[in-house]
Amino acid sequence: MKKIYYLQTCDTCKRIMKSISLDGFEFQEIKTQAITSTQLEEMQGLSGSYESLFSRRAKKYAAMGLKNEVLKELDYKQLILSDYTFLKRPVIIFDNQIFIGSDKKNLTLLKESIK
């Protein structure tokens, strides 16, 4: 599978997508086409946790006072499904590997895998 979950207005997503070969990838813009529970479960299966897919940079994270709460895996799942901004992005799936977010080490591994 070759799929990218991204946000069209996200400059980081645009920059990362410009830096890799996009041949054969399927794209899902998460604001206009919400992620399904099944898709999120597939991502969790590859990443190992819902927490790894969760963005603490989302404005709603602070607005909802979530940094003061102890969240469980199910909480992360429900929050991501409730609002696209809670998904760390981009999420790139390439040959049963998942690359989440914009961490430099992660991007280096992505570029090596796609070559």
Buried (B, 14 or more C-beta within 10 A) or exposed (E): EBBBBBBEEBEEBBEBBEEBEEEEBEBBBBEEEBBEEEBBEBBBEBBEEBBBBBBEEBEEBEEBEBEEEEBEEEBBBBBBBEBBBBBBBBBBBBEEBBBBBBEEEBBEEBBEEBE
